[in-house]
Amino acid sequence: TRRAKLRLVGAGDSVDGDKPGAPASSCGSSVRGYQNGRCYAATGCIYGGRLGPLGLAVVQPRSRGAQVFTYRELERATDGFGEGNVLGRGAYGVVFRGRLGDGTPAAIKRLQLDPRRQGEREFRVEVDLLSRMHSPHLVGLLGYCADQSHRLLVFEFMPNGSLKGHLHPVIPAVDVAAGEQRDARPTLDWQTRLGIALDCARALEFLHEHTSPAVIHRDFNCSNVLLDHNYRARVSDFGTAKVGSNKANGQVVTRVLGTTGYLAPEYASTGKLTTKSDVYSYGVVLLELLTGRVPVDTQRPPGQHVLVSWALPRLTNRERLVQMVDPALKGQFAVKDLIQVAAIAAMCIQTKAEYRPLMTDVVQSLIPIVKKSPSMSCSSTPARPLQHVVYMSPAAGSNTS
Ligand SMILES: Nc1ncnc2c1ncn2[C@@H]1O[C@H](COP(=O)(O)OP(=O)(O)OP(=O)(O)O)[C@@H](O)[C@H]1O
């Protein structure tokens, strides 16, 4: 039985019809309530800049939606957007750690709008979509600020940062000079990686199959997977997401955006975007979880630059498969589980989009593997004591050494 589909009626129009630089009110703000001196937005397109109490119908919101913040409030929350509070930098702006007036920790993304107001569209899409979609597998939008020319997004804080930060940590130059090879954080173990793979699959399943029309993330990659205190994963960064077509194949033709190494071949070459483009990107992230390698690494020997091309022939060869696994995972997994995960990855990265599985199928295939792991629950931690890890010998025919 499928869960009732969340209706996103008209979202496609609002996304496709965006005009960078359009006035803030052009989206048809539907802020519904004003409580304790603050505006609350109900579901619907809420983008509308700073709104005061006058002229707003006083309606009790059914559920607390995204809050509207003033720039001053967010400035206070981040100690004046101090360098010490920078969590990371992305293509559209800087993300700061902050604490809201009521004490809630938050990640506050200050978008950089250039003179042509690039970034405005991303802001509108993110507010629009995240105000409507609520899933435990998506990073929650706490609020936003559209105060004059400022555009900021306020997200729930994910204390363990991005998956990219764990799989591919950047070692500070001083530590490299001191001979440090790895980041001080413990490496994510096998069970934690499986849990993350399942959480991400559920997030994409929600976007593709529990919303109507489907939402295509369009930039699913390991920097957009964020980890909570229990290393449960949530997907973020919906600025470039696209609402799929209601036609049978759900295809939309669009500008090619995304991250090198994660783009499905048919999307990269023709701009034809479907949910199967996200499935391909998911397959690449699964490969990163398995191998610990980045999707494109020109420092590696010839033939190993592109993770997908290097991995594909190995995924179906038992011996080569075991050899390609991240050395940090040695001894932590049963080979038959590895073979199953590799089979899922191989299906997701197939060149022909129609042969790739639905995310529902991926979820269903991962559940038994995740459940089997003894201490695995979906709330595993990487610093799990060794006695909780299954060690099985290769002689048993189903394990790594
Ligand atoms: N909700 C959050 N909680 C904790 N840290 C976050 C949160 N959102 C973002 N970050 C941190 O800020 C960094 C930058 O995020 P941002 O979404 O701006 O860019 P990105 O996804 O890394 O790159 P790009 O936008 O180019 O795809 C992330 O890599 C992460 O480390």
The ligand as an SDF file (V2000), in Angstrom:
LIG
                    3D

 31 33  0  0  0  0  0  0  0  0999 V2000
   21.9340   22.0200    7.8540 N   0  0  0  0  0  0  0  0  0  0  0  0
   23.2610   21.9870    7.9890 C   0  0  0  0  0  0  0  0  0  0  0  0
   23.8260   21.6050    9.1500 N   0  0  0  0  0  0  0  0  0  0  0  0
   25.1670   21.5390    9.2900 C   0  0  0  0  0  0  0  0  0  0  0  0
   26.0340   21.8590    8.3070 N   0  0  0  0  0  0  0  0  0  0  0  0
   25.5380   22.2600    7.1240 C   0  0  0  0  0  0  0  0  0  0  0  0
   24.1360   22.3580    6.9070 C   0  0  0  0  0  0  0  0  0  0  0  0
   23.9300   22.7780    5.6330 N   0  0  0  0  0  0  0  0  0  0  0  0
   25.1510   22.9330    5.0950 C   0  0  0  0  0  0  0  0  0  0  0  0
   26.1320   22.6280    5.9770 N   0  0  0  0  0  0  0  0  0  0  0  0
   27.5870   22.6850    5.7520 C   0  0  0  0  0  0  0  0  0  0  0  0
   27.8660   23.7350    4.8520 O   0  0  0  0  0  0  0  0  0  0  0  0
   28.5280   23.2220    3.7020 C   0  0  0  0  0  0  0  0  0  0  0  0
   28.1170   24.0380    2.5000 C   0  0  0  0  0  0  0  0  0  0  0  0
   26.7650   23.7530    2.1900 O   0  0  0  0  0  0  0  0  0  0  0  0
   26.0920   24.2120    0.8460 P   0  0  0  0  0  0  0  0  0  0  0  0
   24.7700   23.5520    0.7760 O   0  0  0  0  0  0  0  0  0  0  0  0
   26.1210   25.6880    0.7510 O   0  0  0  0  0  0  0  0  0  0  0  0
   27.0700   23.7560   -0.2790 O   0  0  0  0  0  0  0  0  0  0  0  0
   27.4820   22.3300   -0.8300 P   0  0  0  0  0  0  0  0  0  0  0  0
   26.2880   21.4520   -0.9080 O   0  0  0  0  0  0  0  0  0  0  0  0
   28.6560   21.8200   -0.0430 O   0  0  0  0  0  0  0  0  0  0  0  0
   27.9890   22.7220   -2.2750 O   0  0  0  0  0  0  0  0  0  0  0  0
   27.1000   23.1760   -3.5150 P   0  0  0  0  0  0  0  0  0  0  0  0
   26.0890   24.1840   -3.0390 O   0  0  0  0  0  0  0  0  0  0  0  0
   28.1110   23.7880   -4.3980 O   0  0  0  0  0  0  0  0  0  0  0  0
   26.4630   21.9220   -4.0330 O   0  0  0  0  0  0  0  0  0  0  0  0
   28.1350   21.7550    3.6380 C   0  0  0  0  0  0  0  0  0  0  0  0
   29.0800   20.9950    2.9520 O   0  0  0  0  0  0  0  0  0  0  0  0
   28.0590   21.3900    5.1100 C   0  0  0  0  0  0  0  0  0  0  0  0
   29.3530   21.0820    5.5980 O   0  0  0  0  0  0  0  0  0  0  0  0
  1  2  1  0
  2  3  1  0
  2  7  2  0
  3  4  2  0
  4  5  1  0
  5  6  2  0
  6  7  1  0
  6 10  1  0
  7  8  1  0
  8  9  2  0
  9 10  1  0
 10 11  1  0
 11 12  1  0
 11 30  1  0
 12 13  1  0
 13 14  1  0
 13 28  1  0
 14 15  1  0
 15 16  1  0
 16 17  2  0
 16 18  1  0
 16 19  1  0
 19 20  1  0
 20 21  2  0
 20 22  1  0
 20 23  1  0
 23 24  1  0
 24 25  2  0
 24 26  1  0
 24 27  1  0
 28 29  1  0
 28 30  1  0
 30 31  1  0
M  END
$$$$
